[in-house]
């Protein structure tokens, strides 16, 4: 686990009594210089690999890292390392060590790779190493790093903690990290030093992360499926953090919100069996609300007003109105970035991860009460899909009201039905699932537009007051959106009828 700390607070961290209580032996201080290598075409980076030669304590060590994942702050990567006598990596030695990994050896077998490798960037740090034994017996190596990543005249400061499990359970890192967080402000670092170095070169940029398809097995228990689903949702949330904090694009914020919605929907779906602590659920709700404000303004400034502009008469200029909405979107976007970079968000991450890793929903159970967790997920999935379908069909009867509130309730029910169907999709025939999701998505897309229009009218009312010069344009836009909301009854009813003709995945 990587924890990023302001350099001025590292001294305070090292003086903590809670840290000294679990320390074994004396700290060791090392000066380290890591030189990262790649080809001129960045072949290693392109394949998710990082290769370095480290000089420390008069010795050289080459290390190759590849693949792996980052989940809830825990970095899991394949790693091979060995001592060498030169400053240049030895590809043949790495190939022998990685012989069991065909994906890695395929890259290392590239003709002439040894000669193509060249220094790309360096890492100069002072590392303080402590050996820890946590109360639960887990043994951890803690490294406190101070220094810089350097490429030419570019420098990126490094001020972080690395906690590496040597023996025992990784789940104990979360409780320990929460204890440190109570004393020193920190946030979880999701990027490796190699990724940060490539970012310094402007050769790598965090990608927008969408939900990955989930593969559940029919013999899974409810508990196993729950952990797999929540972990899948968290991967989408955490995967977009860096871009939300450091970029201005709308898609990363949107995908992080989608991940949060999926997560909250999953927690709601399992709550009768596995109840998430109320404090975590409330923090997730507040986070979703704060990110939602930025997303609402982004949608208004983008697709909503673009649609209005296409149908505006020549004497109505939507440009200034769009600029005002974009200004608000930018302001709320900055607030969202601050939220994701906050200590409160880090605490939420750690609390949720610690609860999940420790399976703390079992803590209050008596003997023989854990059987509900071990029941097969297939029966549970069918019950949840049936429940969501019935709720959606019941709410859909109100679509004839042609009222935004009724449509909003249908939209929420459709969203929950869709998420549940995606979560459990691998348990049912692919064609049947895709047919159902296709009809559901078509209806949900139209309901989503109608919801954007309803939200847009409220935001435009705010712009009407804050930007009097654009009052006429705001009034036109609100009128256009209102006409769309109340004049789209036939379209949504047709999509609803098409959906009701499709059998859900669990029906034969």
Secondary structure, DSSP 8 states (H G I E B T S, - for coil): -EEE--GGGHHHHHT-HHHHHHEEEEEEEEEEEEEEEE-TT-HHHHTTEEEEEEEETTEEEEEEEEEEEEETTEEEEEEEEEE-SSSS--HHHHHHHTTT-HHHHHHHTSTTHHHH-EEEEEEEEEEEEEEEE-TTS-EEEEEEEEEEEEETTEEEEEEEEEEEEEES-THHHHHHHHHHHHHS--EE--S-HHHHHHHHTTS--------------TT-BHHHHHHHHHHHHHHHHHHTHHHHHH---HHHHHHHHHHHHHHHHHHHHHTTTS---HHHHHHHHHHHHHHHHHHHHHHIIIIIHHHHHHT--TT---HHHHHHHHHHHHHHHHHHHHHHTSHHHHHHHHHHHHHHHTTGGGTT--TT-GGGTTSBHHHHHHHHHHHHHHHHHHHHGGGGG--HHHHHHHHHHHHHHHHHHHHTGGGS-HHHHHHHHHHHHHHHHHHHHHHHHHHHHHHHHHHHHH-GGGHHHHHHHHHHHHHHHHT-HHHHHHHHHHHHTS--TT--
